[in-house]
Amino acid sequence: MFQRPAQREGAVSQAEVSDARFRRFLKDLLEYEHQQAYEDALNAFLDLYSAWLKMHEPWLKIRLVMLAFELNRLNPAFECSLSFAE
């Protein structure tokens, strides 16, 4: 009379489904944030490179190299061969 309803073996509870959906959401969010960080760094790199081509300021070189390392950290496929012929 006072027994739990029988669950099928291998049945997934609603809480487990909610947890799985939340974990998937967090994974997707982290991937989105990572991609957004890469795109923001790439845009900054391109803007800075354009500024360096116009001004040839030494501090811009340093910042460009730092951004190139950051881009490579965010996406190991990123390659850049900077040539600072002045």
C-alpha positions, -999 to +999 in steps of 0.1 A: +000+000+000+027+025+010+053+015-016+072+037-040+060+035-076+081+010-094+106+025-117+118+007-147+154-004-145+176+020-164+149+047-162+163+083-159+148+106-134+136+141-142+164+155-119+190+136-139+177+150-171+177+185-157+213+181-144+224+168-178+207+197-196+223+222-172+258+206-177+253+208-215+242+244-212+274+252-191+296+234-216+280+253-245+284+286-226+321+280-219+326+272-256+308+303-266+328+325-242+361+309-254+352+316-291+341+351-282+374+358-264+393+345-294+373+367-318+378+398-295+415+391-293+417+386-331+399+419-338+422+437-313+452+422-330+441+433-365+432+468-352+466+471-336+485+458-366+467+484-387+477+511-363+513+498-363+514+500-401+505+536-399+525+548-369+554+523-363+554+529-326+577+505-306+550+498-279+527+486-306+552+458-316+553+446-280+515+445-278+512+428-312+535+400-300+516+396-268+483+394-287+498+368-311+508+346-281+473+351-266+457+341-299+478+310-301+469+301-266+432+304-273+435+286-306+467+266-313+459+266-350+465+304-351+498+312-368+513+345-375+547+355-388+551+391-379+576+410-399+586+444-385+607+457-413+607+494-406 
